[in-house]
Amino acid sequence: MKKFLMFFLTCLFVSVSAFAQTKTVTGKIIGSDDNLGIPASVQVKGTTKGVSADIDGNYSISVDKGQTLVISAIGYTVQEIMVGDANVIDVTLYVEAAQLSEAVVTALGITREKKALGYSVQDIKSEELLKNKTANPLNSLAGKVAGVNITQSSGAAGAGAQIILRGGTSLDESRDNQPLFVVDGIVYDNSTSVIGNTSFDGMGGVATTNSNRVMDVNPEDIENMSVLKGPAAAALYGSRAANGVIMITTKKGSEGSVSVDFSSKFSTAWVNRLPDQQSLYGRGIYQVDGTLRPDDYVVYSSWGEKLGSGVKRYNNIEDFFQTSTIFDNTVSVSGGHKNGSFYFSASNFDQKGIVPNTGYDKTTFRFNGEQKYGKLTLNVGAAYSHANTDKTLTSAGLWGSGGTGTMNQVYRWAINEDMTKYLNADGTKYIFEQY
């Protein structure tokens, strides 16, 4: 009886072992973000058996059919795969979403973990920038990044903006203390030229309100903006980045079907508050001796003789301004596959200013392409922008104005004169009658 029992247990053990079908499974583990090998951990679920893949992602493990392999790596989502008849199992690990929010683009386009950096950097994503979309992407940073001071040159259509990180570093008038701008690895000059004869009088160094070159970038094309503060953050860019660096990364296509996106925005603006204007005195100005000045200078002043109750008064300031309209349209096409992607966009921005005959229009095109050949990745980027600004002269553009600009005369115009009547029928300048 004892011999029979031993024979039965031996047969049962052989039968179970044959049913388990232990075999060797091999394969390669790669990352979805770059298709490169990952030295991940391969564990047999429910056991202590496991191996680590080599630096190229290759692994080999003995496992029974029906068991489950658990593949994990830092920064990637864990995957579980049940072993079937296949002896080769290749695995693609996907970047964990929580890890993406902690990765920032630093100098020279290098992506690093935010917690591993030894300097201050803030990262603003596309969704945050588009919450308050303007023609100039810099204005969208206002109130979103600590230590950043953004000043728009004026409220006119096409006016640029100046950005200062942590205060100015130079008192030299030839430098505007702005950070270095890098768009997809290309340095942009965002400075505004200083021209005219009031460059050093402190009242305005330009003949008109100029735009900046960062305005050439369509905000819809921006994936994220990284603000690198201080010399340590921008050391790789040298002395040009002494005031910090703003890295702008534009969008790329993603793996999947082709996607077509269209966005359209319409907005309007108007003047809701006007300066008070006196309505007691007409055109002219009295001299020190109490007599009315007789020459053409009276055209530019509204402190002449007292107006009677029957004299018509014009609301020149209110009638001067017009309602501003803004049309902003963008269309983009993107797509990709395992080893390549593309992104193409076209946009048009058309703004009519509140000052007559002023406006700003911009047309942009952008293409980003990427193709991978093993460990080699080729990136191609091209951008085209055409902008036109209709604007008024200010400060140095007007002789003897001392920085007051064209709008100064609008506010000074006599209330008893119709400002719309400034030209004769033949197109010549209308001359006021002398008093």
TAPEFEN-V344056 format. One record per pair of residues at least 6 apart in sequence whose C-alpha atoms are under 8 Angstrom apart, sorted by the first residue. I is the first residue (numbers start at 1). GAP is how many residues later the second one is. Records with the same first field share a line. If there is no record, write none. Layout:
I = GAP / GAP
//
This chain:
20 = 44 / 45
21 = 43 / 44
22 = 40 / 41 / 42 / 43
23 = 39 / 40 / 41 / 42 / 64
24 = 36 / 37 / 38 / 39 / 63
25 = 35 / 36 / 37 / 38 / 61 / 62 / 63 / 64
26 = 32 / 33 / 34 / 35 / 61 / 62 / 63 / 64
27 = 31 / 32 / 33 / 61 / 62 / 63 / 64
28 = 9 / 25 / 28 / 29 / 30 / 31 / 61 / 62 / 63
29 = 8 / 9 / 10 / 11 / 24 / 27 / 28 / 29 / 30 / 61 / 62 / 63 / 64
30 = 6 / 7 / 8 / 27 / 61 / 62 / 63
31 = 6 / 7 / 61 / 62 / 63 / 64
32 = 60 / 61 / 62 / 63
33 = 61 / 62
35 = 304 / 339 / 340
36 = 20 / 21 / 338 / 339
37 = 18 / 19 / 20 / 21
38 = 15 / 16 / 17 / 18 / 19 / 35
39 = 13 / 14 / 15 / 16 / 17 / 18 / 19 / 34
40 = 12 / 13 / 14 / 17 / 31 / 32 / 33
41 = 9 / 10 / 11 / 12 / 29 / 30 / 31 / 32
42 = 8 / 9 / 10 / 11 / 17 / 27 / 28 / 29 / 30
43 = 6 / 7 / 8 / 26 / 27 / 28
44 = 6 / 19 / 23 / 24 / 25 / 26
45 = 22 / 23 / 24 / 25
50 = 11
51 = 8 / 9 / 10
52 = 7
53 = 6 / 7
63 = 20
64 = 19
65 = 18 / 19 / 20
66 = 16 / 17 / 18
67 = 15 / 16
68 = 12 / 13 / 14 / 15
69 = 11 / 12 / 13 / 14
70 = 8 / 9 / 10 / 11
71 = 7 / 8 / 9
72 = 6 / 7
75 = 20 / 21 / 24
76 = 17 / 18 / 19 / 20
77 = 16 / 17 / 18 / 19
78 = 15
79 = 14
102 = 11 / 12 / 13
103 = 8 / 9 / 10 / 11
104 = 7 / 8 / 9 / 10 / 19 / 122
105 = 6 / 7 / 121 / 142
106 = 6 / 120 / 122 / 127 / 141
107 = 126 / 127 / 129 / 130 / 140
108 = 77 / 128
109 = 75 / 76
114 = 7
119 = 109 / 110 / 111 / 113 / 114
120 = 108 / 109 / 110 / 113
121 = 105 / 106 / 107 / 108 / 112
122 = 23 / 104 / 105 / 106
123 = 101 / 102 / 103 / 104
124 = 100 / 101 / 102
125 = 98 / 99 / 100
126 = 94 / 96 / 97 / 98
129 = 8 / 11 / 12 / 90
130 = 10 / 89 / 90
132 = 8
133 = 7 / 86
134 = 6 / 85
135 = 23 / 80 / 83 / 84 / 214
136 = 24 / 25 / 78 / 79 / 83
137 = 77 / 78 / 80 / 81 / 82
138 = 12 / 23 / 25 / 76
139 = 11 / 13 / 22
141 = 9
142 = 6 / 7 / 8
147 = 18 / 19 / 20
148 = 15 / 16 / 17 / 18
149 = 14 / 15 / 16 / 17 / 18
150 = 11 / 12 / 13 / 14
151 = 10 / 11 / 12
152 = 7 / 8 / 9 / 10
153 = 6 / 7 / 8 / 9 / 56 / 57
154 = 6 / 55
156 = 53 / 197 / 198 / 199 / 202 / 203 / 235
157 = 194 / 195 / 196 / 201 / 202 / 203 / 232 / 234
158 = 52 / 53 / 201 / 202 / 203 / 231
159 = 50 / 51 / 52 / 53
160 = 49 / 50 / 51 / 52 / 55
161 = 50 / 51
162 = 16
163 = 15 / 16
164 = 13 / 14 / 15 / 79
165 = 13 / 14 / 64 / 78 / 79
166 = 63
168 = 9 / 10 / 75
169 = 8 / 74
170 = 7
176 = 15
177 = 66
178 = 12 / 13 / 65 / 66
179 = 62 / 63 / 64 / 65 / 66 / 67
180 = 7 / 8 / 9 / 10 / 60 / 61 / 63 / 64 / 65 / 66
181 = 6 / 7 / 8 / 9 / 33 / 64 / 65 / 66 / 67
182 = 6 / 63 / 64 / 65 / 66
183 = 64 / 65 / 66 / 67
184 = 63 / 64 / 65 / 66
188 = 25 / 26
189 = 24 / 25
190 = 22 / 23 / 24
191 = 21 / 22
192 = 18 / 19 / 20
193 = 13
194 = 11 / 12
195 = 10 / 11 / 12 / 201
196 = 9 / 10 / 11 / 200 / 201
197 = 8 / 199
198 = 6 / 7 / 8 / 197 / 198 / 204 / 205
199 = 6 / 7
203 = 192 / 199 / 200
204 = 191 / 192 / 199
205 = 190 / 191
206 = 188 / 189 / 190 / 191
207 = 186 / 187 / 188 / 189 / 190 / 191
208 = 183 / 184 / 185 / 186 / 187 / 188 / 189
209 = 182 / 184 / 185
216 = 146 / 148 / 169 / 170 / 171
217 = 147 / 168
218 = 129 / 146
220 = 110
221 = 29 / 30 / 124 / 145
222 = 26 / 27 / 28 / 29
223 = 25 / 26 / 27 / 28
224 = 24 / 25 / 26
225 = 21 / 22 / 23 / 24
226 = 20 / 21 / 22
227 = 17 / 18 / 19 / 20
228 = 6 / 16 / 17 / 18 / 19
229 = 14 / 15 / 16
230 = 12 / 13 / 14
231 = 10 / 11 / 12 / 13
233 = 11 / 12
234 = 7 / 8 / 10 / 11
235 = 6
251 = 92 / 117
252 = 82 / 89 / 90 / 91 / 116 / 117
253 = 81 / 82 / 83 / 88 / 89 / 90 / 115 / 116
254 = 80 / 81 / 82 / 83 / 87 / 88
255 = 80 / 81 / 82 / 83 / 85 / 86
256 = 79 / 80 / 81
257 = 78 / 79
258 = 75 / 76 / 77 / 78
259 = 74 / 75 / 76
260 = 71 / 72 / 73 / 74
261 = 70 / 71 / 72
262 = 67 / 68 / 69 / 70
263 = 66 / 67 / 68
264 = 63 / 64 / 65 / 66
265 = 61 / 62 / 63 / 64
266 = 59 / 60 / 61 / 62
267 = 58 / 59 / 60
268 = 55 / 56 / 57 / 58
269 = 54 / 55 / 56 / 85
270 = 51 / 52 / 53 / 54 / 84
271 = 50 / 52 / 83
274 = 43 / 44
275 = 136
277 = 134
278 = 137
279 = 28 / 34 / 136
280 = 26 / 27
281 = 21 / 22 / 23 / 24 / 25 / 26
282 = 20 / 21 / 22 / 23 / 24 / 25 / 132 / 133 / 134
283 = 15 / 16 / 17 / 18 / 19 / 20 / 21 / 22 / 130 / 131 / 132 / 133 / 134
284 = 8 / 9 / 13 / 14 / 15 / 16 / 17 / 18 / 19 / 20 / 21
285 = 7 / 8 / 13 / 16 / 17 / 18 / 19
286 = 6 / 7 / 17 / 18
287 = 6
292 = 12
294 = 140 / 141
295 = 139
296 = 138
299 = 114 / 133
300 = 109 / 112 / 113 / 114
301 = 111 / 112 / 113
302 = 110 / 111 / 112 / 113
303 = 111
311 = 105
312 = 104
313 = 102 / 103 / 104
314 = 101 / 102 / 103 / 104
315 = 100
316 = 94 / 97 / 99 / 102 / 103
317 = 93 / 94
320 = 35 / 36 / 90
321 = 33 / 34 / 35
322 = 31 / 32 / 33 / 34
323 = 30 / 31
324 = 27 / 28 / 29 / 30
325 = 26 / 27 / 28
326 = 23 / 24 / 25 / 26
327 = 21 / 22 / 23 / 24
328 = 19 / 20 / 21 / 22
329 = 18 / 19 / 20
330 = 15 / 16 / 17 / 18
331 = 14 / 15 / 16
332 = 11 / 12 / 13 / 14
333 = 10 / 11 / 12
334 = 7 / 8 / 9 / 10
335 = 6 / 7 / 8
336 = 6
339 = 32 / 33 / 34
340 = 29 / 30 / 31 / 32
341 = 28 / 29 / 30
342 = 25 / 26 / 27 / 28
343 = 23 / 24 / 25 / 26
344 = 21 / 22 / 23 / 24
345 = 20 / 21 / 22
346 = 17 / 18 / 19 / 20
347 = 15 / 16 / 17 / 18
348 = 13 / 14 / 15 / 16
349 = 11 / 12 / 13 / 14
350 = 9 / 10 / 11 / 12
351 = 8 / 9 / 10
352 = 6 / 7 / 8
353 = 6 / 7
357 = 33 / 34
358 = 31 / 32 / 33 / 34
359 = 30 / 31 / 32
360 = 27 / 28 / 29 / 30
361 = 26 / 27 / 28
362 = 23 / 24 / 25 / 26
363 = 22 / 23 / 24
364 = 19 / 20 / 21 / 22
365 = 18 / 19 / 20
366 = 15 / 16 / 17 / 18
367 = 13 / 14 / 15 / 16
368 = 11 / 12 / 13 / 14
369 = 10 / 11 / 12
370 = 7 / 8 / 9 / 10
371 = 6 / 7 / 8
372 = 6
392 = 14
393 = 12 / 13
394 = 9 / 10 / 11 / 12
395 = 6 / 7 / 8 / 9 / 10
396 = 6 / 7
397 = 8
398 = 7 / 8
413 = 6
421 = 9
422 = 7 / 8 / 9
423 = 6 / 7
424 = 6
//
